[in-house]
């Protein structure tokens, strides 16, 4: 059996051809053949491959980790960012489980959260520090796991998305450390030293206020402005 592209009535068509030998008393006396037009099927295959390639390109363009497991925790697919986490290409990941790539304790953690999402029947969120096998760097990921079901309600698996939160958390930690140092530096400074923050929702607060300011206005870090000003000194 083979396929070939031929021209029929000035139109290119895909033809699938079957041929078998005809044997009589141990001797081949000829062949019998059968051919059918499979152009519609080939066009559907091309369209499906095009859609698959587009979807794969979009998934690989995501800055987040993206993966999909069946109900038993077996990987069905992932994107390039997830490949970096395991340090393996998708072809080596599909068909395997977390236990093939990470220590048992971490694999148990992943499996537990898969089951939590399935039991909840809705997305679950958790944060986790992970080490990437590709180069050893670490990231704090906000992981969302969502159970996926077909139109009949049968569980197909768990879809996972991991977003890198490292820069945001590092920035928050640096800000808190700076405010703490400022608080210590101004603790014994006479006069009023404070930091005022007007939020986008119209509210306001004092992220930092020296001791003297707190004594006079009763304001404390993160206290709303009107509360601080209305409090007795």
N, C-alpha and C positions, 0 to 999 in steps of 0.2 A: 504494500500500500504506500502511495506517496501523493503529495499535493503538488500542483503546478499551476502557474498563472498562464492562461491562454486567452487568445482573442476570439470572441464569438460575436458575429454581427457588429464588428467594429467596436466592441466593448470588451474590456479586460475582465475576465471572470476566473475565480478560483475553482479548480476541478480536483476532486479527490478520486483517485483511480485505484482499483483493486485488480490484481491479476494473479491467477493460479495456473499451474501446469495441469494438463489433462493427461492422465496416465492410463494406458490400456495394456494389460498383461505385462506390466513392468516396463513398458516403453512410453516415453513422452511423445504424444502425437500432436500436441498443440497447446494452446493456452486459452483460458476463458477470462474475460475481463468485464469489469463493471465500473462505470464512472458516474459521479453525481456532482451537481453544482453546489458548492459550499460557500459561495461568495457572501451570503448574508451572515453565515456563522463567522467567517473570517472578519467581516466588518465589525461584528459585535465584539469579537476578541480584541481587535485593534482599539475600539472605543473603550473597552474595559481596561486595557493596558494603559491607555492614555490617562484615564481617570485615576488609576492606581499610581501612576508616575507623578501626577499632579498632587495627589494627596500625600505621597511620600515626600515630595519636595517641600510642601507646606509644613509638614510635621517636622522635618529636619531643619527648617528655617526657624522654628521656635527656640527662644532662648531658654525655655524650661525643659526639664527632663520629662519625657513622655513614654509611657509603657502600658502594655495591656497583658493581663494574665487570664487564664481560664479559671473556673471555680476551684481547681485543685492547686492553683499557684504556679502553673506551668506557663512560661512566657510565650505569647503569640506574636509579639512585635514590640518595637521600641524605636526611638529616634537617635540621632547622632550624639546628643548630649548624654543620653543614658548609656550609650556605648562607651563613652569616656569614663563613666562611673564604674562600670564593670571591667573596663580595659579590654573589651572583646567586641568584635563586629556583631551585628544583629544576627547573622547566620549562625554564629556560635552560641548565641543566647536563646534563640527560639527553640522550644522543646525541652528546656531545662528550667530549674527552679533556683530560688535564692541560695539554697544550700550548696549549689555547685560553684558559687562565686564568693560568698562572704562567710565569716565565722558563724557557727550554729546559733550563738546568742543573738547576733544581729538578724539572722534569717528568721529566728523565732519571733523577733520583734516585728519584722515586716509581715510575717504570716498572721500574727495577732491582729494587726491593724487592717489587713485584708478582710479578716473575719468580722471585725467590728463594723466595717463598711457594709458587708453583706447583711449582717444582723440588723443594722440600722435601716437598711433599705434606702439610704440617702447618703450624700457626700459626708465624709468625716475629714477632719483637719488635725494635723499634728506637726510639730517642729522636731527636726533631728539634725545633728551634726554628722556629716558623712565624709569619708575619705575617698577620693577618686583614685582608682587603680591606675589610670592612665599616666598621672604624674605625681600622685601623692598629696595634692593640695586638698584642703578641707573647705566645706561650705555648710552653712546653716540653711537647710531647706524647709520651706513651708510645703508640706505634702498634702495634697487633696486626693482622696481615693473615693471613687464612685462606682457602685455596682451597675452593670449594664445588662439590660434584659431585652429580649426580642419582643415582637408584637404580641406574642401569646403569653408573655410574662415569664418565660423561662430564662434563668440566669445564664448569661453568656460568659461573664467574667468580671474582673475589676479593672477599671481604667485609673491609672495613676498619673498625676502631674506634680512635679516638684519645682518650686520657684526659689531661686537663690535670694536669701534674705540677709546675707552676710554683711554687705555694705551698709544696709539700713541699721542693723543691730550695732555694728561697729561705730556708726555715726552717733547713735543714741548713747552708747556707752561713753564715747569721747565727750559728748555734750554734758552728760551727768558728771563725769570726772572734772570737767572744766568748772561747772557750777559749784561743785564741792570745794575745789581749790579756791575759787573766788569767795565762797562763804567763809573759809578759814582765814583768808587774807584780810577780809573786812571785819572780822569778828571783833577786833579791838580798835577799829578806826572810829573816831568820834564823827558825828554828823550823820547825814542820811545818804546812804549808798544803796541803790537797788536797781534791779532790772525789771522793766515793764514790758509785758508781751500782750499785744492786741491780736486776738485770734481771728481767723477768717469768718467765723460764725458770729462775730460781733462781741463775744465775751472777751475778758481780759484777765490777766493774772500776773503775779510777781514771781518769776522763776527763781530770783535771788534777791534777798533783802538782808542788809546788815543788821546786827543785833540792835543797834540804836534805833533803826527804822522800825524794827519789829516791836520794840518797847513802846514807841510813841504811837504807832498806828494799829498795833496788834496784828499786823500782816505777817504771814509766813509764806515760804516758797510754795508756789502753785495755788495760793489762795485767790479767789476771785476778787477783782478790784473793789466792787461795791461793798462786799463783805468786810474787806480790810478797812476801808475808809469809814464804815459805819460802826466799827468795833471801838470800844472805849480804850483810851491810851493807858 
